[in-house]
């Protein structure tokens, strides 16, 4: 048997009262794609940080290429050929793409390093994402979240001094549309076929089952299953994670929507034939390839409907950000404060927040969205990425806002919680709340009552009822015609 690229033995880590890892064993061999799955808080991000050197196990060991290196931490992981694409992107926004490449690859140095970096990064981006239009001399902060994710992926697959042996992909398609996701997964299969190794973390089970050679399931800080991918089906994989998959139900046409009052009515953009309308109680989907105006539409609606002049007045609109690190969380605050900040007017009396009421609201939404934490007063960064996203979702729904804008809000959220959140959205819509939902996942788009497909910044198709399906969305995305 060949020597594993990485071998973890009996790794245990405890954060206060939380046992993040409990005696985990994990080997990854050359030419293997390991799919790592589990609910939010199962320990996936912790084992990733052990492998990439960010965390040292309190007990147990880790070896790269069969030997424990003389180096430690991140240096040992890098010398062992480990690269990591983080769920919370790690690029420096004030630097250009080529400058970020130099920070990641020490071999980019000396006279002409910029020209060399530009050539290497451009070639790797085209190899993984053919046809992309990313300008590699651009500052990272000017890129969309999808473009930043593409750049970080390319930089980690890049070869400068030594090729990567193991690339860890933590929710790598969370900001990518279906076309870009397919390009990435195709590259992963090529990389693995060439002898490379990949650790793929994803809540999209189709990606795991179509790309992995072996699947490892984690629950409560331990490994509960590790078998070849052929041994799993979507249903058995969810059951191994400790949840029950519910059969998909037909959305059906909800009675009364056609007669519901129109609460948003925008004229069509120049050169577009469709106007944007939303009725009370509707779930409106924004679809199409990423970066074609969906997020801009949400931001424009939010600016038009919110008020900075009357902070104590209940807001008519709430926003769930997709990029939680940049636009969502307050990293120095507690989980509870991150949740309650959206509704301070209702939680305050005489300019002071009533602690008991705040804690009551926090406890209610912790239960409703299944936020995994022993204490809502812990820092927000003590949560996994998916649980942080649940806090942002709870922040919006705990307000009296009649309109909720959602910018791909389910990024990094496990399947069980997604099903619960979908039920909450449907119940809130039945009660008269309107949702305008941009999503890169077709399953979520198909839950909507009406869908607008965007292309080049304009609405090119309006879909309803049985016309809301992948075929019509893709047809409109590429040709502007849903027929």
PyMOL commands that set and color helices and strands:
alter all, ss='L'
color gray80, all
select helices_A, chain A and resi 44-51+73-79+97-104+113-128+140-142+145-157+178-193+205-211+229-231+234-240+257-259+294-305+324-328+335-347+355-369+380-382+385-397+415-430+442-445+465-467+470-479
alter helices_A, ss='H'
color red, helices_A
select strands_A, chain A and resi 6-15+18-28+33-37+59-64+82-85+166-170+197-201+214-219+222-228+262-266+276-279+283-287+317-320+348-349+352-353+403-407+434-438+450-455+458-464
alter strands_A, ss='S'
color yellow, strands_A
deselect
rebuild
show_as cartoon
